[in-house]
Amino acid sequence: MKTIAIVNQKGGVGKTTTTINLAAALTLLGKTVLIIDLDPQGNASTGLGLLRADRNQTSYDLLVDGVDIDDTIHETSVPNLQIIPSDMDLSGAELEIGEQAGRTTRLKSALNSLSPKPDYILIDCPPSLSLLTVNALAASDSVLVPLQCEFYALEGLSQLLKTVEMAKANINPALIIEGVMLTMYDQRNRLSAQVAADVRKHLGRAVFKTMVPRNVRIAEAPSYGRPVLMYDRNCAGSIAYMDLAKEILARRKPEQKRGT
């Protein structure tokens, strides 16, 4: 089992879109995947067609009330893809557990009892470096950072990387950067190309080769409660997310060889 936190404190960079569509791509490549929605907005849950009325047990119940993790898992319309949903109750979780012992490792403790374990867990984090995000970092093997191809792309990235290093130093020594993924790339826009070049210059091999383009099908798919791969398999956005999943699997092969 590999757990990846999808993190960026900036909103609107494609965290939830990446979580949903990377998960769907991994299932199409033969993997089982669990999404944990840690964003109180609950967009990952909505994007997979889970109605708010059907979210009877959520990530709030898992973190705050200590509900058994198996009771919070919901099926989705995508084969081999499950989700622990979220709702607005989660916005109060920080206040409720903020002074409690073990507050930063509640999610990690819950995952230890997960059975059976999926091949991948993807955690959709809120757009802030909050206690919820710290819980995700404590529970994860790696961090994937979606980065929008815009002028302010690198602004705030240094603070995020410092937070990751802090989590590594204090609560999760094994945490690594899975990679930085460029989103909303517009090949007709010279600014997109310049931002992509600048990011690659500063971060080098940490940046995925795959870039997710601006694509109307990606924007349309959530309104149908489906990943773009289940909405239009052949669109540019679907192809990009399949390429990203293949790139992640290819990066993992050396890890698996070292572990054998």
TAMOVEN-V411755 format. One record per residue. N is the residue number from 0. RES is the residue in one letter. SS is DSSP state (h for helix, s for strand, l for the rest). OMEGA is omega in radians with two decimals (NA if undefined). Layout:
((N	RES	SS	OMEGA) (N	RES	SS	OMEGA))
This chain:
((0	M	l	3.08) (1	K	s	-3.12) (2	T	s	-3.10) (3	I	s	3.05) (4	A	s	3.09) (5	I	s	-2.89) (6	V	l	2.86) (7	N	l	-3.10) (8	Q	l	3.05) (9	K	l	3.07) (10	G	l	3.04) (11	G	l	-3.12) (12	V	l	3.09) (13	G	l	-3.14) (14	K	h	-3.08) (15	T	h	3.10) (16	T	h	3.12) (17	T	h	3.14) (18	T	h	-3.08) (19	I	h	-2.99) (20	N	h	3.00) (21	L	h	3.10) (22	A	h	-3.14) (23	A	h	3.13) (24	A	h	3.13) (25	L	h	3.11) (26	T	h	3.11) (27	L	h	3.08) (28	L	l	3.00) (29	G	l	-3.12) (30	K	l	2.97) (31	T	l	-3.00) (32	V	s	2.99) (33	L	s	3.01) (34	I	s	2.99) (35	I	s	-3.14) (36	D	s	3.13) (37	L	l	3.11) (38	D	l	-3.13) (39	P	l	3.10) (40	Q	l	3.07) (41	G	l	-3.06) (42	N	h	3.09) (43	A	h	3.11) (44	S	h	3.12) (45	T	h	-3.12) (46	G	h	3.06) (47	L	l	3.01) (48	G	l	-3.12) (49	L	l	-3.12) (50	L	l	-3.13) (51	R	h	-3.14) (52	A	h	-3.11) (53	D	h	-3.12) (54	R	l	-3.03) (55	N	l	3.04) (56	Q	l	-2.99) (57	T	l	3.08) (58	S	h	3.04) (59	Y	h	3.13) (60	D	h	3.13) (61	L	h	-3.04) (62	L	h	-3.02) (63	V	h	-3.05) (64	D	l	3.12) (65	G	l	3.08) (66	V	l	3.12) (67	D	l	-3.03) (68	I	h	3.14) (69	D	h	-3.13) (70	D	h	-3.12) (71	T	h	-3.08) (72	I	s	3.13) (73	H	s	3.05) (74	E	s	3.04) (75	T	l	3.12) (76	S	l	3.13) (77	V	l	3.12) (78	P	l	3.10) (79	N	l	3.08) (80	L	s	3.09) (81	Q	s	-3.13) (82	I	s	2.85) (83	I	s	-2.98) (84	P	l	3.12) (85	S	l	2.96) (86	D	l	-3.02) (87	M	h	3.09) (88	D	h	-3.08) (89	L	h	-3.13) (90	S	h	3.11) (91	G	h	-3.05) (92	A	h	-3.11) (93	E	h	3.14) (94	L	h	-3.04) (95	E	h	-3.12) (96	I	h	-3.01) (97	G	l	-3.12) (98	E	l	-3.06) (99	Q	l	3.08) (100	A	l	3.13) (101	G	l	-3.05) (102	R	l	-3.10) (103	T	l	-3.07) (104	T	l	-3.12) (105	R	h	3.14) (106	L	h	3.12) (107	K	h	3.13) (108	S	h	3.13) (109	A	h	-3.12) (110	L	h	3.13) (111	N	h	-3.11) (112	S	l	-3.11) (113	L	l	3.12) (114	S	l	-0.06) (115	P	l	-3.10) (116	K	l	3.08) (117	P	l	3.07) (118	D	l	-3.11) (119	Y	s	2.92) (120	I	s	3.08) (121	L	s	-3.10) (122	I	s	3.09) (123	D	s	-3.03) (124	C	l	3.10) (125	P	l	3.13) (126	P	l	3.11) (127	S	l	3.07) (128	L	l	-2.99) (129	S	l	3.09) (130	L	h	3.09) (131	L	h	3.12) (132	T	h	3.11) (133	V	h	3.06) (134	N	h	3.11) (135	A	h	3.14) (136	L	h	3.13) (137	A	h	-3.05) (138	A	h	-2.95) (139	S	l	2.99) (140	D	l	-3.07) (141	S	s	-3.10) (142	V	s	3.03) (143	L	s	-3.06) (144	V	s	3.00) (145	P	s	-3.08) (146	L	s	-3.09) (147	Q	s	3.12) (148	C	l	3.12) (149	E	l	-3.01) (150	F	l	-3.08) (151	Y	l	-3.03) (152	A	l	-3.07) (153	L	l	3.14) (154	E	l	-3.13) (155	G	l	-3.13) (156	L	h	-3.14) (157	S	h	3.10) (158	Q	h	3.10) (159	L	h	-3.13) (160	L	h	3.06) (161	K	h	3.12) (162	T	h	3.09) (163	V	h	3.13) (164	E	h	3.10) (165	M	h	3.11) (166	A	h	3.13) (167	K	h	-3.10) (168	A	h	-2.97) (169	N	h	-3.02) (170	I	l	-3.07) (171	N	l	-3.06) (172	P	l	-3.08) (173	A	l	-3.05) (174	L	l	3.10) (175	I	s	3.02) (176	I	s	3.08) (177	E	s	3.11) (178	G	s	3.06) (179	V	s	-3.08) (180	M	s	3.14) (181	L	s	-3.11) (182	T	s	3.07) (183	M	s	3.13) (184	Y	s	3.13) (185	D	l	-3.06) (186	Q	l	3.11) (187	R	l	-3.05) (188	N	l	-3.12) (189	R	h	3.13) (190	L	h	3.12) (191	S	h	3.14) (192	A	h	-3.14) (193	Q	h	3.11) (194	V	h	3.13) (195	A	h	3.14) (196	A	h	-3.13) (197	D	h	-3.13) (198	V	h	3.14) (199	R	h	3.11) (200	K	h	-3.08) (201	H	h	-2.98) (202	L	h	3.04) (203	G	h	-3.03) (204	R	h	3.09) (205	A	h	-3.12) (206	V	s	3.09) (207	F	s	3.04) (208	K	s	-3.13) (209	T	s	3.01) (210	M	s	-3.13) (211	V	s	-3.07) (212	P	s	2.90) (213	R	l	-3.02) (214	N	l	-3.06) (215	V	h	-3.14) (216	R	h	3.07) (217	I	h	-3.12) (218	A	h	-3.09) (219	E	h	-2.97) (220	A	h	-3.11) (221	P	h	-3.13) (222	S	h	3.07) (223	Y	h	3.13) (224	G	l	-3.08) (225	R	l	2.96) (226	P	l	-3.13) (227	V	h	3.12) (228	L	h	3.09) (229	M	h	-3.11) (230	Y	h	3.08) (231	D	l	-3.02) (232	R	l	-3.00) (233	N	l	-3.13) (234	C	l	-3.08) (235	A	h	3.13) (236	G	h	3.11) (237	S	h	3.14) (238	I	h	-3.14) (239	A	h	-3.12) (240	Y	h	3.02) (241	M	h	3.11) (242	D	h	3.12) (243	L	h	3.13) (244	A	h	3.11) (245	K	h	3.13) (246	E	h	3.11) (247	I	h	3.12) (248	L	h	3.12) (249	A	h	3.11) (250	R	h	-3.07) (251	R	h	-3.08) (252	K	h	3.08) (253	P	h	3.10) (254	E	h	-3.11) (255	Q	h	3.12) (256	K	h	3.13) (257	R	h	-3.10) (258	G	h	-3.11) (259	T	l	NA))
